[in-house]
Amino acid sequence: MPVDLTKKIKNKNVFSAVQLNFPVIPKKIEKKCVNNLKNSNNKSTHFTQPKFIVPLKETQKNNIKKKFTDRILKIEHKKIVTLHNPRYEADREVQNWIKNNVVDSWIDCTTSASTRKSKKSKVLGIHVGLTRAYAMLYLFKKGGRKVTTNFYQYKNKPRCFGLGKLPPTDYSKCKLIESFCFEEKKWYLINESILHDVQGITGKRIALQISFGKKLPKKLLQQIPLDNKP
């Protein structure tokens, strides 16, 4: 049975990200994921996001989505356009492999690729989950030699910023609390309620992403360190 981790939100030791022990994705399935991105871009079949993780009026959702994708970041007195990270639904063969070898339930199973409006931009700006509480990540291409995934705490607020909220754009108001260098062909679980970004992206960043609500499958919960469990 899935286990609800929302009670852990108030605990300062709640995890930001953990590496998971699951099989490497075979080359055949990896190729399917990459081809899926190419086909989706050509046919404009962008993945339709599921419902927001928290109840919001439709006008609020539309407002958040527009502001989220058009953000101008303020980093060390510089204004930087955030990268985009569109996701596309994985095909049936990919999903079947995930069900048989990793987990068998989720909100969505997608492939993603970072895109940029400006060649100068190397940052996927600070954000939290709008439609998910947790996300599994498997990188086929990490997007550069020195790419980091960073987690932040906003001012003196709780470590968990919350879900479905418009994130800050001014980095001077955010304190760095953890930083990870995610490796290619390894599985990670990310807590989407904590502010996080990705920096140092200079090339293609291609990944498989699996989204979950506020309850995680037991297979995942078993791999979270004991001191981070509710």
Secondary structure, 3 states (H helix, E strand, C coil): CCEECHHHHHCCCCCCEEEECCCCCCHHHHHHHHHHHHHHHHHCCCCCCCCCCCCCCHHHHHHHHHHHHCCEEEECCEEEECCECCEEECCHHHHHHHHHHCCCCCCEEEEEECECCCCCCCEEEEECCCCCCEEEEEEEEECCCCCEEEEEEECCCCCCCCCCCCCCCEHHHEEEEEEECCCECCEEEEECCCEEEEECCCCCEEEEEEEECCEECHHHHCCCCHHHCC
